[in-house]
């Protein structure tokens, strides 16, 4: 699965997970101490959707922010008439 939105280009961002111990000074403690820092990924919420591109339906990986913002135009549904 690609890790990037095909519309806006949103991709994973690297950050830190910080582990702390102790009690905050505002709560009456002596302050928080950092005991560990490890790397982590913030990944976009990608969904595989059918969308119209140049009048043709294709499947693309799109983030949910683009779907909710209405940037994806979905093709019309096919239906059968009961005749």
C-alpha positions as CSV (number, residue, x, y, z in Angstrom):
1,X,0.0,0.0,0.0
2,X,1.4,3.4,-0.8
3,X,1.9,5.7,2.1
4,X,0.8,8.8,0.3
5,X,-2.5,10.4,-0.6
6,X,-2.9,10.7,-4.4
7,X,-4.8,14.0,-4.1
8,X,-3.1,16.1,-1.5
9,X,0.2,14.3,-1.2
10,X,-0.1,13.8,2.6
11,X,2.5,11.2,3.7
12,X,3.9,9.8,7.0
13,X,5.6,12.3,9.4
14,X,8.2,11.2,11.9
15,X,8.0,12.4,15.5
16,X,9.0,11.4,19.0
17,X,7.3,9.4,21.8
18,X,8.5,10.9,25.1
19,X,8.3,8.8,28.3
20,X,8.3,10.9,31.5
21,X,8.2,10.1,35.2
22,X,7.5,12.2,38.2
23,X,4.9,14.7,39.2
24,X,4.5,18.1,37.5
25,X,5.5,21.2,39.5
26,X,2.0,22.7,39.2
27,X,0.7,19.6,41.0
28,X,3.1,20.0,43.9
29,X,5.9,17.8,42.6
30,X,9.6,18.5,41.8
31,X,9.1,18.3,38.0
32,X,8.8,15.8,35.3
33,X,11.9,13.9,34.2
34,X,12.3,12.4,30.7
35,X,13.4,8.8,30.8
36,X,13.2,7.8,27.2
37,X,12.7,9.2,23.7
38,X,11.9,6.9,20.7
39,X,10.9,7.6,17.1
40,X,7.4,7.0,15.8
41,X,5.4,7.6,12.7
42,X,2.2,9.6,12.3
43,X,0.6,8.0,9.3
44,X,-2.3,9.4,7.3
45,X,-5.6,7.5,7.3
46,X,-5.7,6.3,3.7
47,X,-8.7,4.6,2.1
48,X,-8.9,3.0,-1.3
49,X,-11.8,4.6,-3.2
50,X,-13.1,4.7,-6.7
51,X,-12.9,8.2,-8.1
52,X,-13.4,9.9,-11.5
53,X,-10.2,11.2,-13.1
54,X,-10.5,12.6,-16.6
55,X,-13.9,11.0,-16.9
56,X,-12.7,7.5,-16.1
57,X,-13.2,5.7,-12.8
58,X,-10.0,4.6,-11.2
59,X,-9.1,3.2,-7.7
60,X,-6.8,5.5,-5.7
61,X,-5.5,5.8,-2.2
62,X,-7.0,8.9,-0.7
63,X,-6.8,10.3,2.9
64,X,-10.0,10.7,4.8
65,X,-9.6,14.5,5.0
66,X,-9.8,14.7,1.2
67,X,-12.9,12.4,1.2
68,X,-14.7,14.5,3.9
69,X,-13.7,17.8,2.2
70,X,-15.4,16.6,-1.1
71,X,-12.2,16.5,-3.2
72,X,-13.1,13.0,-4.5
73,X,-15.8,12.8,-7.2
74,X,-17.2,9.3,-7.1
75,X,-18.5,7.7,-10.3
76,X,-22.3,7.1,-10.6
77,X,-23.6,3.8,-9.4
78,X,-24.8,1.2,-11.9
79,X,-28.3,-0.1,-11.3
80,X,-30.7,-2.5,-12.9
81,X,-34.3,-1.8,-13.5
82,X,-36.7,-4.7,-12.6
83,X,-38.4,-5.3,-15.9
